[in-house]
Amino acid sequence: MSLRYYAGCGLLLLTRLSWKVLEQMRRVVSLSEQFALIVWTTSEIDRYSRNQWNSWPSVRNYSGMDHWLNATEQALSERYFSKNGALLNLACGAGREALLLSRQGLRVTACDWSPRMVAEARRRAQEASLPVRFAVADLIHDLPYPEKAFDYLFLPYIAYSYIFPRWRRVRFLRQAHSVLKPNGIFIISFAAASGDPRVPAGPSEWLFMRLRRWVPFNREYEPGDRFAVTFTHFFRSEELAQEFREAEFVIKEWLWDHGCAVLVKQ
């Protein structure tokens, strides 16, 4: 073996060790982001998330997306959504799902909590001559729609995991149940906890569960709350199923590994 061969092996080994060191450093640095979950109140988490989603960089990024559903959502929409059905696209963003579903023949209504996202989605729909009705509406407050108005509901892209804390999620589900017709279908996406679905991973869990007992800290912190690009709740399977049951939804199809569920109102 030549000296040059061993030098190359040494460089490869050094590169791999460097990546491992950098990865550990990244994990340590990211802990400061996680601490915002226990320092901020729920309203402050909302404020940050809203400002981030309503920012011009976010709008520009999402306004360029079209014809977009992941493979699981596409398969479920084709299986459960019939043409000419009335569908409410919740958390529609800049309209990527709403425009696609409208092109497929559904009567689409769409809403989002970002005025800028809704304005961009409305502009794109007008340019494409698609009759989608848009509104600015907040999932954690009253939805501006009458009871039994829709055949289908669609909440994509793990948006359910962006609602904090649990009581707000259940309140939203009950409103969703109200605006859905009997036997209506609700396709909902969420972030599943990695590893064992019963136990969200994370070194900060033990500490945060103790800090939340004290008044200066976020007393609504829950196991599974994380900062992952934005504030996100990672669900355990039984926890999520219980939230669905509390809102009187029946789970028709459960795709845990794909972060989706199909609910039905009976």
C-alpha positions, 0 to 999 in steps of 0.5 A: 500500500502506498503512502498516498493511499493511507493519506487519503484514508486519513482525510476521509476519517478526519472528514467523518469525525469533523461531521460528527463533532459539528452535528453534536455542536449543532444539537447543543446550539439548538437547545437555546431554540427549544428553551423559547418553548418554556420561556414564552407563553402560548400567546407569545409563541402565537405571535412569533409563528404568525409573524414568521408565516405572514412575512414576505419571504415566506409568502414569496417562497410558497407563492411559487409552489403549485400542483403540490400534494405529497403522495399520501395526501394525493392518494387520499384526496383521490379516494375520498373527495368526489368531484363537485363536492364542497371542500374547505381547505384550512391553513391554505397558505398561498393556495397550492392545494386549493388551486389543485383541488379546484382544478380537479372539480371540487367547489373549494373554499380556503382560509388562512390566518395570514392576510398576505398569504390569502391575498397571494392565493386569491391573486393566483386563483384569479389569474388561473380563472379558478372560482376559489373563495378565500378568507382570513380565518384563524384556526384557534378562533371561530371559523367564519362558516355555518354549520354543516356547510362542507362535504370535506375538510382538508388540513395539510402539511402538518398544520394541526401540529402548529396549534398550541396547546391541547385545549386549543386543538380540541376547540378547533376540532369541534368547530371543524366537526360543526362545519362538516356535514354528516358523514363528511370526511376530514383529511388531517396531517400532523407531525408524529413523534419519532421513535416510539410513538408513545414517547416524544424524544428530546433531552429537554423533556424532563427539564421542561416538565419540571420548570412548567410548574413555576409561574415564570415559565410556560405552564401550558408546555406539553410533552412533544412541544418542539422548535423544528423550523417553527414551533411544532407539536409532535404527537404520540399515537394515543394522545392524538386519537384521544383528541379526535375522540373528544371532538366526536370524530371517528377515525376512518383511516390511520396512516401514522407513518405518513402523518395523516388521518382520515376522520369522519363525522357520524 
